[in-house]
Amino acid sequence: MEWMDWQITTAAQAESEKLFVASVGRQQGKTEIGVEIARRAANRGDRVLYLSAQLLCARTALRKLYSAQVDDRPESIKRYVQSPPWMSVELNHGGFVRFASYQSRIDLLGYDRIVADDFAVPVEWVLSRVHRETSVLLLPLGRHMPVGLDGLWFGIEHDADPTDETLWADAIPGLGTTMTLDGVRRMQQAMSADLFADEVLNRRAPSLAPV
């Protein structure tokens, strides 16, 4: 599948800025962005840490990256490790991506780049634990957008009506690609109003709404 416009924009900005935040709802290709940014960095020789909400999610990201590297540069792979609390893909020229969950309490020092997927902890938790030269990509849901940090966000405001379908196209950049309109309607029917607004329409917290 070709990348969507929002993914292309996010990748370009994430690679050019030391700290970047991109927020989008579920099933919009967020993890694919994080995995590709991590893979590109490792291919340049960087030491990368990829954080996920759960060990299962970290393992999924690991497999996505390994598959992409096999398709692109199979000869570059030195080792593929699956041994929790962290796992890794190591490349022959020294670059690697290490995968772990936030619960693993892994040390954040010693990395050139950190990708924080499903970011849901205070931003200081990351920034106070990394070297000031480390590049950081945060990929939170809207309700966990760090206060005071600019970034890319697709979603609805806290006081918006989640049943208003005219808002869905702007809130769901993958509508028509990763999701169909009928599919979104089925999700709306199956989920509580708050869960649908937070997870699918990426509603942000009231403290983050424009003044």
KOLKOLTI-790126 format. One line per 8 residues: number of its first residue (from 1); their letters; for each residue y, x, z of C-alpha. Coordinates in steps of 0.1 Angstrom, whole numbers, plus 5000, padded with zeros to 4 digits. Layout:
<rs>
NUM> A> Y/X/Z  ...
</rs>
This chain:
<rs>
1> MEWMDWQI> 5000/5000/5000  5034/5013/4991  5059/5017/5019  5085/4990/5025  5122/4998/5024  5125/4998/5062  5097/5023/5065  5114/5046/5039
9> TTAAQAES> 5147/5044/5058  5131/5050/5092  5111/5080/5079  5142/5096/5064  5164/5091/5095  5136/5101/5119  5132/5134/5101  5169/5142/5100
17> EKLFVASV> 5179/5132/5136  5168/5148/5168  5165/5115/5186  5159/5082/5166  5149/5047/5177  5132/5022/5153  5122/4987/5166  5102/4961/5147
25> GRQQGKTE> 5077/4934/5156  5039/4936/5154  5020/4941/5122  5050/4956/5104  5037/4991/5097  5053/5007/5128  5023/5029/5136  5020/5040/5100
33> IGVEIARR> 5056/5054/5103  5048/5072/5135  5016/5087/5121  5032/5099/5089  5062/5115/5107  5037/5133/5130  5015/5144/5100  5045/5157/5081
41> AANRGDRV> 5056/5177/5111  5022/5192/5117  5020/5202/5081  5052/5222/5086  5035/5240/5115  5050/5219/5143  5032/5210/5176  5033/5172/5178
49> LYLSAQLL> 5025/5148/5207  5018/5112/5197  5020/5088/5226  5005/5053/5225  5004/5023/5250  4966/5026/5254  4938/5051/5247  4924/5027/5221
57> CARTALRK> 4957/5027/5203  4959/5065/5204  4924/5067/5189  4934/5043/5161  4965/5065/5153  4943/5096/5154  4920/5081/5128  4948/5070/5106
65> LYSAQVDD> 4963/5105/5106  4930/5122/5100  4922/5099/5071  4956/5105/5055  4952/5143/5059  4917/5142/5044  4932/5124/5014  4961/5147/5010
73> RPESIKRY> 4952/5182/5022  4915/5183/5034  4914/5221/5032  4941/5223/5059  4921/5207/5087  4908/5232/5113  4894/5208/5139  4892/5171/5148
81> VQSPPWMS> 4889/5165/5185  4880/5133/5204  4879/5141/5241  4901/5119/5263  4925/5121/5280  4939/5135/5248  4926/5139/5212  4939/5160/5183
89> VELNHGGF> 4939/5169/5147  4945/5207/5144  4955/5224/5111  4947/5259/5099  4982/5272/5100  4989/5263/5136  5003/5228/5134  4986/5200/5153
97> VRFASYQS> 4990/5165/5165  4978/5156/5199  4972/5119/5208  4973/5105/5243  4983/5073/5261  5013/5070/5285  4988/5066/5313  4973/5100/5307
105> RIDLLGYD> 5003/5117/5324  5002/5144/5299  5028/5172/5301  5055/5166/5275  5066/5203/5274  5056/5226/5247  5060/5203/5217  5083/5205/5187
113> RIVADDFA> 5082/5167/5181  5071/5136/5201  5064/5102/5186  5064/5075/5213  5047/5045/5197  5050/5011/5215  5076/5027/5237  5079/5006/5268
121> VPVEWVLS> 5090/5030/5296  5126/5041/5306  5139/5065/5280  5146/5090/5307  5109/5092/5313  5107/5110/5279  5140/5128/5276  5139/5143/5311
129> RVHRETSV> 5105/5158/5305  5110/5174/5271  5128/5206/5260  5162/5199/5246  5152/5212/5212  5123/5187/5209  5127/5160/5183  5118/5125/5196
137> LLLPLGRH> 5110/5093/5177  5109/5061/5198  5091/5030/5184  5097/5002/5209  5096/4964/5207  5130/4948/5209  5127/4939/5246  5122/4976/5254
145> MPVGLDGL> 5150/4990/5232  5168/5018/5252  5203/5008/5263  5230/5029/5247  5210/5044/5219  5217/5036/5183  5188/5030/5160  5172/5007/5135
153> WFGIEHDA> 5162/4972/5147  5147/4941/5130  5145/4910/5152  5163/4881/5167  5189/4880/5195  5178/4868/5229  5195/4835/5226  5183/4827/5190
161> DPTDETLW> 5160/4799/5183  5125/4813/5174  5116/4781/5156  5145/4786/5131  5126/4798/5100  5159/4809/5084  5159/4838/5108  5124/4850/5101
169> ADAIPGLG> 5130/4870/5069  5156/4892/5086  5135/4896/5117  5102/4904/5099  5108/4931/5072  5071/4928/5062  5073/4891/5054  5056/4888/5020
177> TTMTLDGV> 5039/4922/5024  5021/4925/5057  5025/4889/5067  5028/4856/5048  5050/4827/5058  5019/4805/5065  5005/4833/5086  5036/4835/5107
185> RRMQQAMS> 5035/4797/5111  4999/4799/5123  5009/4826/5148  5037/4805/5161  5013/4776/5167  4988/4798/5185  5012/4817/5207  5036/4807/5235
193> ADLFADEV> 5073/4804/5224  5082/4835/5244  5053/4856/5232  5060/4847/5196  5097/4855/5200  5089/4889/5216  5059/4901/5197  5065/4887/5162
201> LNRRAPSL> 5102/4881/5159  5110/4912/5180  5135/4895/5203  5156/4919/5222  5165/4917/5259  5198/4899/5268  5214/4931/5281  5211/4946/5246
209> APV> 5228/4917/5228  5262/4926/5213  5292/4919/5236
</rs>
